[in-house]
Amino acid sequence: MPRSTHPYIATAEGWLYVAAVLDLFSRRIVGLAMSERMTVDLVLNALDQAVNHRRPKPGLLHHSDKGSQYTCKDFQKQLTMYCMIVSMSGTSNCYDNAAMESFFHALKTEHTYFESYATRNQARQSIFEYVEVFYNRKRLHSTLGYCSPMALGCMI
């Protein structure tokens, strides 16, 4: 079940908005998009990337919070086109999206809080490297028996 949410990253040029799609089973980030604006296109780009990487079968459960980007007609239409089942957090229920919030907490406390980005492009490159080089390949997860998402033989 993929989960989606997004943080805001400060740069000298202004905010960089990040949307990600997390494969809940493997804890791997399978979709990652960044933009200077928080729009439905941002979350659609992350979703499309996830679908292109994983090619899920019809009936996949997609969970997100109730942000306007996820509840809008265009995003819901894309989920229907991909034959995904819609799941959204309950009102004021912070635990529904805990796995995704955990990823963004790790991104910030392990990486972006230690950086000072002059440009959004610097932040994009830095975040991409953190996700693809460290988080997906090396970072250990207790829910995976202290394996990384991409580790061979790391099945729970």
Secondary structure as GFF3:
##gff-version 3
##sequence-region A 1 156
A	DSSP	beta_strand	2	5	.	.	.	ID=ss1
A	DSSP	beta_strand	8	11	.	.	.	ID=ss2
A	DSSP	beta_strand	14	23	.	.	.	ID=ss3
A	DSSP	beta_strand	28	35	.	.	.	ID=ss4
A	DSSP	alpha_helix	40	54	.	.	.	ID=ss5
A	DSSP	beta_strand	61	64	.	.	.	ID=ss6
A	DSSP	alpha_helix	68	71	.	.	.	ID=ss7
A	DSSP	alpha_helix	73	81	.	.	.	ID=ss8
A	DSSP	beta_strand	85	88	.	.	.	ID=ss9
A	DSSP	alpha_helix	98	110	.	.	.	ID=ss10
A	DSSP	three_ten_helix	112	114	.	.	.	ID=ss11
A	DSSP	alpha_helix	120	129	.	.	.	ID=ss12
A	DSSP	pi_helix	130	135	.	.	.	ID=ss13
A	DSSP	three_ten_helix	142	144	.	.	.	ID=ss14
###
